[in-house]
Amino acid sequence: MVLKVFVKEDCPNCPAAKEVARQFTFSKMFNMDKADGLAEAAFHSVLCTPSMVLVDDDGAVMQSWRCHVPRPTEIANHAG
């Protein structure tokens, strides 16, 4: 399972998203200011930051949070 976290440098809410993501060992940051981050965001239809997409080991989306920072408990509940 991977928690994909989509951020941008000029995003005012992204520091809070990064802080929440650091609480999970299975999180991976994607900077949408860079080509690889933007490509991954496009793959998941992420258009705003911060956004998080929780995917299982097969790459299927389990849950997503768009344009806001979820509480850590919300992530943990969906991660099982």
N, C-alpha and C positions, 0 to 999 in steps of 0.2 A: 504494500500500500504506500502511496505517496501523496502528500499534501502539497500541491503545486501552488505557490504563492506568487502572484503577479503584481509587480510594483513598478513605479517610475521615480526618478530622482526628485522631480518637482511636486510630487504628490503629498499634500499636507497630512493625509491619514495613513500613509504607508509606514511611517515609523512604528505606529501602533500595531499594524499588521505584522511587521517584522518581529516585534516583541512577542506577539501571540505565537507566531510560527516557531520561534526559538524554543518554545515549551515542548515541541514535538520532534522527536529524533527522525521521524520520517518525512520532514518537510524539505522542500527544495525551492529556492528562490529563482524567479525569472524576472530579469530587468527588461521591461518593455521599451526602454530607450536603446536597446541593443538588438541587432538582427535576430539572434537566436531566441531571445526572450519574446520578441514580437511574433516570430514564427510559431512558437509554442502557444502563445496567446491566440493567434488566429486559428490554430488547430482546435482549440477549445471554445472558440467564438467569444473570447474575452475582449470586451471593448472599453472597459474602465478599470481604474485602479483605486484602491486595492481590491483584488479579487482572489479567491482561493477555490481550488478544485481538488476534491479528494477522489483519487482513483484507486481501484483495487490492483492486485498484482497482474491482472490481465489487461489493464488499461481502461477498464470500464468505469465511467463516472458514477461514484456512489452518492456524492452530494456536491453542490457548489454554492458559493456565496459571492455575489457580484456587487461591486461598488460599495462595500462596507466591510467592517472588521467583525467577524463573529466572536462570540465569547468562547474561551477555551473549552468550556463544558459542552457547547454545541458540537465542536469538532470531535471531542472525545466520545460523545454519544453516538456519532455516526461512524466513528472509526472502530467502535466495538471494543 
